[in-house]
Amino acid sequence: MGMNRRMLLRRSGQLGLGVSLFGSVQALLCAPAAAAPAAVDVTGYGPLIDDPAGRLALPEGFSYRVVTEAGQTRTYEGEPSPGVHDGAAAFAADDGNVLIVLNHEVRGGPDDDGAVPHENGLVYRDDAGGGCTIIKTTAGGELLWETVGIAGTSTNCAGGVTPWDTWLTCEETEDDGHGWVFEVDPHDLDANRDPEPITTLGRFRHEALCVDPDSLAIYLTEDAEGPNGTVYRWRPPSGFRGRSGELKQLGTADGEFAALSCTDGDGAVVDDLARADAIDTVYTVEWVSVEDRAAENGSLRSAEGITRAAKLEGAWWADDGAYVVSSYAEDHRGQVWFYDPAESTLRLTTVFATEADGETVEAPDNIVAAGYGGLIVATDGDGDNHLAGITPDGDVYPIARSQMGSEFTGPAFSPDGAVLFAGIQKPGVLFAITGPWQQRSPPSGTGSSSPGSTNRSGTSGSSEGSGSNTDSTGRRGPSRARDQRRWRRAETTSTPPRTSRSSR
């Protein structure tokens, strides 16, 4: 249901985020749909109540469960769950359960705290400790298993989902030959063996990406400094169809790779996106070709005539364009920009302030769609870190506050919109948050009222019980033999690791 284009920046001291959005807000960060459910008017869930366990402050009536926790839960192979959680995505499993791909932003080696176990056939480099795990939960968020998706990569920060239902995980580092994108297939686990970097997407400090489902162009953000990072666009070569594993088969020079260059109304190149402070600022966009994608002659962002920004973070495709976050614009206020490929323009749609219902909110990081409409924002600031919602009318309300002294990562609703999963980065905990979420009304002519039914949101799960802040941890250290017996009993609802699903 569309909304007239208008400025929604509230100047009241009660508003923490000013938002100007064009078109339907519920479509802002979710995949386009022919008949999307209508959003409801959610104005918030009330003040946050501190958790006696010191984990998550939530509104009254909300609860959480721990799905995975570094060193506490165990992988299918019997290893302690890795930590340093970051970007994630959720996918609907064929059997009605949920598959989650979770990044682990480990910068050191395989013996560092939180490192992803080096399972045979899944290791890119023996000296690196980052990677991804694949987690299967019930529709209610109960842990079924966790296994290694890829290991031996470094600093796996964010990434993005693909229209062909896989996850592209990004290395946020250029050190020691790293700085690539890798594909992880949650459905066909054997497809993740013998990992190879996707060199056609360049080597730089990757943060996040989003994919145009029509043209299959990929937009990538770069979180870097000295100089600051930029946004890149990759356009596929003729014949590219978008299938699992196809990207890594391309050569480094395949397709077109270019960096963002914005000009203002006077035709001058905009060197820094932070120069814009007014909602509705519009720049004209050109793309500067980048030839040295492997960065053999220096960092890609050193190119002349491009536009940069401090801490470019989340990216999401919606409204026929790419939304990207600049987290550090003007002392952590942060910005959200929208690139319209049809018009070749970049528009400032969202500017952060500091207060939201008594909670200090700053430094937007990942942005995703709420299952019931509007947005969910994860923050990574200098003070308290939050999950915050933004209504279609621009009102901001708190959903959760971290009491663990670390940032929120990878938030998103389950495919049915019933559960919000989010991680705390250190030491690494994946939570499932449930409560009296609002529901979207189904579009006319459909028989389903399930919000967020696409596979383009982040991690997914469910919580048990009612009341505030209940905590149920997952299984602790099961033996491999016992786990295998459990799988034989549960094979009707769960596919064991290393077994491909029957059809793609």
N, C-alpha and C positions, 0 to 999 in steps of 0.2 A: 504494500500500500504506500503510494508515493507521498512525499512531503515537499511543499514548495521550497525552493532554494531561498535561504535567508540566513542572516547571521544569528547564531544562537549563543554568542559569547555573553555570559552573564557577568555583570560587574558587581553583584552582591558579594559581600564577604562570606556568605554561606556557601558559595559555589567554589569548588576546587578546580574544575576543569572547564574551560570555555570551549564550546564546540560549535562549528558551523559545518553542516553536512548537506550534501546535495543528493536528492533522491531518497530512497528508503534507507533508514539507518540500519534496520535489521539485515539488509543486504550488504552492509559496509564491509564486513569481514567474513562473509560466508560465500560459498559457491553460488553462482546464479542458479535460479530454479524457475521452471515454467510457471509454477503456481506455489509461491512461497507462503507459509502460514503468516497470518497477520500478527504484528507485534502488539503487546499490551503495554499499558502505561504503568511502568514500574518506577516508583519514586524512592525506593530503598527498603531496607529490612530492619532498620533501627540501629541503635548504637552497638558497638562491639563490646563484648564481655570478655574480660581476660580469662585465659585458660589456666586453671590451677596446675595443670601439667606443664605449663610454660611453652606450649607449642603454637597454637593458633587462637587468636581472639576472633570470635564469630558472633553474629547477631543471635539473639534469643531464638530458640527453636531450631538452630542449626547444629550439626554434629559433623565429626570427621572420623575417618578410619585411616590407619597407616596401611598402605598397600605394599610398598617396598621401603626398606631402610638400610642404608649402608652398614654392612657388617652384622646385621641382625637377621634379615631374611636371607634366603639362600636361592641360588640359581638351580635350574634343573640338573646341572652337572654337579651340584654339591658345593660350589664355591660361595663364599659370602657375597651378598649383593654389592656391586660397585656403588660409588657415591659421586659427589660433585655433579648433581643433576642439573640439566639445562633444558634446551628445547625438546619438544615432544610432539607427537601426533597420534591420533587414535583412528582405528579403522574397524569397520564392522566385520567380524568373522562370519564365515559361512554358516556356522552352527548357532548363531544368535549371541555369542559371546563377544568380547572386545579384545582387539590386538593393539597394543601400545608400543610405539618405538620411542625410546628415551635416550637422549644424548647424555654423555658423561664428559664434562669439560675438564679432563685431567691433562695438565700441561707437562707432567714429568713422565717417568718410565713405568714399566709394568709392575714394579715393586712399590710404587708410591701409594699413599692412602687413597682409596676410592678407585683404583685402577680397574679397568675392565679385564677379566681373566682372558688369557691367551689360549683360546680353544683351537685345536688343530683345524687348519683349513680356513680360518676366519681372520687371520692376522695379516695386516698390511706390512708393518715393520716391527721387528722384534724389540726395538728400543723405545717404543712409545706406549703410553698407558691409557689413552683415550679410546673412545668408541661409542657404540650403542648397544643397549640391550633391547630385546623384544619381550614384552610382558603380555600374558594372557590373563584376563579376568572374566569372571561371570558378568552378566549384565548388571548385577548389583555391586560390582567392584571387588569381589573376593578374589584374592590371588590364586590363580591356577598354576601358572609357572612363569618363570623368567629365564631367558636364555640369552646367549651372546648373539648379537646380530652382526657386529663387526668389531674388531679389536686392532690394536697397533696403529691407530691414528692419534692425532693430537689436538687437544683443545676444541673438542666438538661442542660448538656453542649452540647455534640455532640451526635453521634449515628451512625446509618447506615441503608440503605435500605436492604430489603430481596428479594430473588428471587421470593417469593410468594406475593410481592407487598404490604408490610407493612413497618412501621418504627419502629426501636428499639431505644428507647431513653435512654440515659445513665446518671446516677447520678454521678457527679464528687465530691463525698464526702463520707467519712466513718463515719461521725458524727451521733450519736444518732440512730444507727440502719439502716441508709441509706447506699447507695452504691450499688444499684442494677440496673438492666436493666428491662425496661417495654416495652411491645409491644403496638403500636397504629395503628389501622386499619383505613385509611382514607376513605375507600369505605363503610364499614359496621360500622356505628357509634355506633350501639347498642353493637357491639362486644367489645367496650372499657369500658363497665360498669363493676363495681366490680373489679377494677384493682388489680392485684397480681404481685409481682416481679418474675422475671425469675431467680430462685435461682441457677439453673444449670450453669449459666454463672458467678457465683462468686460474692462476695461482696468486692469491692475495689473502688478506685477513678477512675471510668470509664471515658474515654474521647470519643473515637470513635471506630467503628468496621466495618468490611467488611465480606462478606459471599462468600465462594466458591460455585458457583451455581451448580457444579457437585457433590461434596462430601457433601455439606452443612456444612462443617467446618466453624467455626467463629473465626476470629482473632480480638483481642481486645487490644486497647492501654490504658495505665494508665498514667495520669498526676499527679504525686505525688513527694514528697520529704521526706527525713529522714527515709529510703533511697529513692532514685529516683525510679520511676516506671519502668515497663517492658512491654513486649508484651505477651499476653496469647493466647493460642489456645484451642478451644473447639471442640471436635469431637463428633457427635451425636451417640446415641445408635442405635442398630439394630432396624429397623422398623420405625425410624423417617422419615417422609415424607415431612416435610416443608409446614405447612399450618398455616393460621392465628389462633392464640390461642394455638397452639400445644406446644410451648416452655414452657409456664407457667404451663402446666400440668405435666411437668417432675419434678422429685425429685432432690434435691440438688446434689446427688451423681451420677445422670444419665449422661452417656457419659464420655468422657475422657477430663480432664482439666489439662493444663500444662503451664509452664512458659518458656520463651525463654532463651536458653543458647548457646552462640556463642564461638567458639574457633578459634584462628588464625592459621597461617601456622605452628607454632611451637607446636600446640596442647594445648596452654595455654588458659584458660577461659578469655574472654574479659569482663572486669567488667563494662565498660562504652563505649557506642557507639561513644562518642565524641573523643575518642582516634584516630579514623580514620579521616584523612584529605585529602586523595587522592581519586579522582573519580576512581571507579572500584575496590576499596577495597572489598575483598570477604572473608566472614567468613563461616565456617561450622556450621550448626545449629543442636542442639539436643533440645528436649523438656523435662523439668524436671517436673515430676508429682506433682500436688498440691492436697493434700487430704482434707485440711481444707478450703473448698471453702467459707464457711460462715464466715471466719476470726474470729472464736471464740477464737483462741489462739494467736492472733496477726495478723498483716498485711500480706497478701499473698506475697508481694514483699520482705519480710525479709528472704525468703528461701535462702539457701546456693547454690552457684555454678550457679547463673543466671546472665544474662546480663541486665543492666539498662541504662537509659538515662534520661536527664533532659527534662521535658515537652514533653513527647510523645503526639502528637496531632492527626492530621487527618489520616484516613485510607481509602483505596479504593482498590477494587479488579479489576484487569485487567491483560492482558498478561499471564493468567493462574497463577497468583500469587498475593500477597498482598503488596501494597505500604503503607508505614507508614512514618510519619514525626516526626523527632526529632527537636523541634523548637529552643532550646537554645544551640545547639552545637557551641562552640567557639564564645561567645559574640553575640548571636542572629543571626549568619550567617545562621544556620539551615541546616538540612540535609533531604534528602528523600532516603529511603532504599526500596529495593525490595526483598521480600522473595519468593524464588522459591521452592515450595513444592516438585516438582519432583526431584530436585537436592539437596534439604536440604541445601540451601545456602542463605545467606543474603548479598546483594550487594549494595554498596553505588552508587546511580545513579545520585544524584543531590546535589550540594553544593551552598549555597547562598553567594553572595558577598554583596556590599552595594549600587552601583549606577545603575540606570536604566533610561536612557534618562533624566538625570537631577533630577530624583526623588530618594530619599534614600529609599531602600527597604530592610527590615530585618524581621526576626522572622516569617517564614512561619507557617501557622496554618492549615486551611482546604485546601485541594487540590481537584479539580474537573476537569472534561473535558470541554473544550470549544466546543460549538456546531459545530464550523467550523474547528476544529482540534487544536492540542496543548493543553496547560493547562491554567487553571485559578488558581491563588494563592491568598488567603486572608492572610493578615499579621496582627500581633498583637505585635508590637514592642514598644520601648520606645519613638520613635519620631512619625513622620507621619505614618499613616496606609493606606495601598493601596489594591486595586485589581490590580493584574499584570498578564499579559499574557506571556507565553513562547511559541515561535514558535517551530515547529519540528526541526529546525536547531539550536536551543539554544538561539536565540535572545530574549531579554526581552523588553517588552513595557508596559507602564502604561495604565491602563484603568480608574481608579478612585482613588481619594484621599479623605479620610474623613476629613471634616472641622468641625466635631462635637466633636472632642477630645475623640473619643472612637473607638474601634476596629471594623473592618469588620467581619461579621459572615455569615455563611450559603450561600455562593455564588453558583449559578449554572444557567444554561440556561434552558429555557422552553423546553418542548419536541420538538417543531419545530425549536428551535435554534434562534428564533427571539428576545427573551428578556432575559436579564441577571437580575436575582433577587439577591439582597444581603441585609443583614441587617446591621444596626449600633447598637451595643449592648445596649448602654445607651443613652437616657432613653429607647430606643427600637423603631426602625423605620425599616419597611420593604420597600425597594425601588424596583421599576421596571425600568431598564435601557434599553433604545433602542437607536439605531443609525445605521449607515451604516456598520453593521456586514458583514464580508465576508461570503460567502456561500460555502458549500462543493458540489462537483460534485457527482451525483448519481452513484453507481456502475452499470456496464453494466448489462442489463437484468432486471432492475427494472424501475418502473414508477414513483418513488418518488425522489424528491431532498431535502426532509426535513432532516436536520442534527439533531443529538441528539434525535432520535426517541424512544429510550428506556426510561424506567422510573427510571433511576439510577442517575440522576443529582439532584441538590438541588432545591431551591425555584424557582418559575416560575411566569412570568407575562408579562406586556407590558406597554409601555409609549405612551403618546399622543403627537401629534404635531411634529414640527421639530425645528431646532436651538439648542442652548446650554442651558441646565439646566432649562427647564421649570418644574414647580411643580404643580401637581394637587392632592389635598388631597382627601381622601375618604370621605364617608358620616360621618357626625358628630352627634352622639347621637340620632339616630332614635328611636322612641317609639316602643315598642314591637308590639302593635296592628298594627301600620303602616307597620312594617316589615312583619308581617304575611300576611297583604293584598298584599304586594309586592310579597311575595312568591307565593300566589295563582295566581297572574298574570304571574309569571315567571316560573311556574312549568314545562314548556316544555323544559327549558334549565337548571334548577337548582333543585337539590334534597334537600328539607329542612333538617336541622339537626335532628338527632335521627331517621331518616328513612333509613333503609338499602337499598342498591341497590338490584335490583331484582334477580341478579345472580352473582355468584362469579367466 
